[in-house]
Structure formats: structure tokens, C-alpha cells
Amino acid sequence: MLKVYICPACGWMRTVSRRRDVECHQCGNPEMALTKLEYEKYADMNARERADYAASWRYIHNTGSAQSN
């Protein structure tokens, strides 16, 4: 089962299958957070929807500005 992770520092998202310790390849943050987003939904999203999701996630979790990267 694929899981979707997000970087609290920059908002970059990635999918992984087995790993629990997921690092961000965009900014180098060593800890990404597991999202509640199902992979099927993530796969159906376009780039704008993914950026909006990341901005909303970061705003709700108070980890940075709501600006998308």
C-alpha cells in the first residue's frame, strides 16, 4: 500500500510503500509527515490540486506559510 508523505518545511509531497523514516529530497528535511490522503486520490490530483493540498496542510499544521512551492 502506497502512503503519501509531506514535508512540513517546504510542502513537497512524495509516495513511499514501506519506509517509515522518509526524508525530503527537495529541501533535505530528515522528517516528512504522513498525510491522511489516500494514494488513489493523490494520483488523481493535478499539480495545482496537489499544491493547494500542501498549502492547506501546512496552514492547518502551522508549519509555514500557505504559499505553495
Summary of the structure (lengths in Angstrom):
residues: 69
radius of gyration: 11.1
end to end distance: 27.0
largest distance: 30.5
contacts: 172
relative contact order: 0.26
helix: 29%
strand: 20%
